[in-house]
Each structure stands twice: as structure tokens, then as C-alpha cells.
Amino acid sequence: ALQENLDRKLFGQHLVSKVIVKAVKGFLNNENAKKPLALSLHGWTGTGKNFVSKIIAESIYKNGLKSKYVHQFVATLHFPHAQDINTYKDQLQSWIRGNVSICPRSIFIFDEMDKMHAGLIDSIKPFLDYYELLDGVSYRKAIFIFLSNAGAEKITELALDFWRNGRTREDIELTDIQNALSVSVFNNKNSGFWHSTLIDKNLIDYFVPFLPLEYKHVKMCVRVEIQSRGYTVDEDILTRIADEMTYFPREERIYSDKGCKTVDAKLDYYYD
């Protein structure tokens, strides 16, 4: 179901599909995992990070994100004030400890990692490490997913290099970007992962790059959205919506700067 959903609903992200399916499937089938699964998803807004975390949750729990075993934290909502960082650290540890005690296969999703106060996420290091038990609780079946815009410039840079050298985005391998991405995130002062021990101690299993979306991918998003609303696809409207999006770099206009983010709102206008 995970593979099927990614194939059917996620566009232009060959690396994501490959890594996520291998990582999640391998982890769930491993009876003797030595640590929780930690995935860090990186890329511009609208490239599919939230969407993929939703699909992962749905592939494990019938109620997906609404399951009581799936916990979402949004940096600007749950941890807004820098002066309260020590309180947040305590709260975060106790939330995770409490939820994993109830269900070892809990999923924790941290959104807006690029807006999180530096140092806060390091408070969960013990839970991600190779411990069999911590105070009688095992965290080895839990899944941690981090979503971030940090590293997006590095990903775009690589995608543009491939494009300018006449190579397709499908030629990009994970090995081309993974190390550069983790270093870029680690050294990004505007990221919750700035000099984080989670990266330093290699506790993030996969840094998953979401490539910027091209015009053809935006059209695919529009088509699927129209169909999901039960309308007949009008090619003229579909093209018009894709044309209305803004693209970068300014000269070449290859990538949508909001990915598929505003497709929904634009459809409301045309199909009211």
C-alpha cells in the first residue's frame, strides 16, 4: 500500500519513493531493530514532505494522522518561545516517554524543523540512540520523522547542475546528495538541526531529498486534485492553473517555487 500510494500520488520524487519504501518496509519487518527509525525529509514547500509523512502514517495505522499513536509537533505552534526551551525539553521527553510506554510502535512527526530553536531537538537523543531499554521502556519500534525546508538550496543546486549538464532528474542518486545535505543542515544556523547531536552521532538513518517540482509535475498534481474532487478534467483549465504558478530560476523558469502547494486554492477559483 505504501509503494502503491507513493507511485499514484507523489510526482517527480524518484529518490523519495525508493528510500521511504525501503526504509519503512525494512524497519517494520525487522524483529530485532537496534534503534528507532529516524527519517529527515528536506526540500522546498509544496514538494511533498507532509504528504509523504501522511502516507507513511496511513500505511501503518488505519486512521493515519488521526490515529492516537501518531503524534505531530509543529515548531512554531508547540515550541514558540526561545526563553521556554528548557520547559519544552522536559515536556518533549515526557510526551515521548508516555506515548511509547502506551504503544511501542508510536510515530512522531516534527514539522518546521527549520523554525525550531537550536538545541531543543537534542533532548530526544536518548530515545533515538542504540539503547535496549531506558527506564524500562524500549524505543526501538518507534518512528521519528523530521520535516524541514533546510537544505532545499543544496538540493536545487544539484538538480540544476544535472539539468544544465543535460542529465535528467531521474539520473540523480541518493549518494549524489545525502552527505552534502546532512552537512548543509548541520551547519545551517537557521535550522533546528544546527550542530545537533542527532546528526553528529549519526542517529538520523536517512536524509531524504525532495527535488523541486517542474511544470509537468505541477500539471500532474492539478489533474489528480481535479479527479479527486469528482470533476471531469478540462485540459484548458489544467494548463491555465499550471501556467499561473511562478517558476524559478528567473531566466530558465524550470521549477515551481511553491511546488503543488497552491493548487487546491486555484481549483476553488475555477471549479466553484
Buried (B, 14 or more C-beta within 10 A) or exposed (E): EBBEBBEEBBBBBBBBBBBBBEBBEEBBEEEEBEBBBBBBBBBBBBBBBBBBBBBBBBBBBEEBBEBEBBBBBBBEEBBEEEEEBEEBBEBBBEBBBEBBBEBBEBBBBBBBBBBBBBBBBBBBBBBBBEBEEEEEBBBBBBBBBBBBBBBBEBBBEBBBEBBEEEEEBEEBEBEBBBEBBBBBBBEBEEBBBBBBBBBEEEBBBBBBBBBBBBBEBBBBBBBBBBEEEEEEEEEEBBEEBBEEBEBBEEEEBBBBBBBBBBBEEBBEEBEE
